[in-house]
Amino acid sequence: MSGTVSYSILKYTHSKLIGEELNVGILFVFPEDGHVEFVYPSSIQRIKKAYPNVSIELLKSYLHSFKVKAPKMVSSLKNYVFGYDELINEQFLVTDGSSLQFTNFSHALSVNSIEYTKKMYFDLYLDSYEVAHSEVKHKSDKLIVNECKKIILGKRPEIEKALHVAKQPLASDKVVFKYDLSWQNGTCNLIKGVTFDLSEEEGIVNKALLIQNQLNHLSGIISKQNSRIDLLLIKPQVPSFLDSYNYAKQILDKTGANAAVIEESQIETYTDKVVKEIEFQD
């Protein structure tokens, strides 16, 4: 691809007096391709760590609004024959003394493709966010299941024989739902670990919707087998992801199947209940 790219860096300025500022996004214009896009890091916790009083949710709302607005500017590009700086003032942010400000546009040749060019500038101006974010060691689905089993056996080691590692998933012709442990007390109780400690926020709600749809589809089989599903949730470590996590919980609470949601903070109470129900069955 040959053409040009114009780009403006969105900066968060904490103190103009001492020049404290961080890059938080990039507005791209590819005029020959009729493409306008705003990009920003998947996590902006670096700002919160540097400046604890910053409202991350407010900042994220601005970033999201810019992302939504940018593609709508394509039809307006022809109005800015002398450059795109006025596009920012008229469509995004007025140049004033506020903490969020776009720089004047810089111009260059685009390289290889739009995606390649975006990545090149993202890596140049915003990569420090992604590096910090990727250093988080995310918790797996199995982690909470293993912790749950450890607590149960710590309370009553002799009931280990009643806890069965899953061998066959719940399945129909088209849908397969894998669980981790099971135990019987008149009902077939299935335990499934579900981590929402993900690297991308949008994956949280998507994962919840997938599980909800799987369970809804299998609800007849679950009922026929007299089964119950206990979903043990791991919340995200990134604080800004918690709103999505709370929404994911609401989604899972509304499954049409016989399922319950158990959070990490409820594991102690939950394991007490499991031990008592297994003991009663014995």
C-alpha angles and dihedrals in degrees: 000000000000123000144088136286128205118196138181125196118225109217132194108216114199096176124009089186094066097022099247108165140144132201111243106169148355128229111208128197119188100183099183091051095042090235128142121175139165118208131188137168120283088233127030098182089122087077092050091051091050095042112022094188094061115113101234093186092055091047091049090051090056092047092049092048091052090050091052094045099047099075090050089063094070094092090051097054093092089063092064102065092150095052140296102267091099089053088066094050093047101038109023121015132352112233104250139119097293122126094248116066137158119225121233111276120272120205132215144148113279114241125228097314142351092260093048092048093049092050092048092056093038090056090047099049108018108025094105089071093053093047092052091046094049091054090071109103103224122216118241130226090252095056097076092042091054090047091049092051091047091053093047093051090044088060097041115007092180094067093065089104089062093059112081126196109231115260104164121038124219104265146171126184092282108018130062123188117189120204130183111219138012139191136177133232101149086300123069102239115201123194121204126182114218119186120198090177090113133155093232122052095212089060091067098068092036091056092049091050091050092052092044091052092046092052093044090052091048096041092107092053091045091052093045091052091047089237134157127201122216111195111202108202131207113200122219120267091217105088094210089062094061096093089057089046092053090050090049089055090053090052092052092046088061100056116133091226129084095269137141131201118224121185126208091256089058097051095099092054091042094053090050088055093048092050092050093048093049091047091050090051090051 
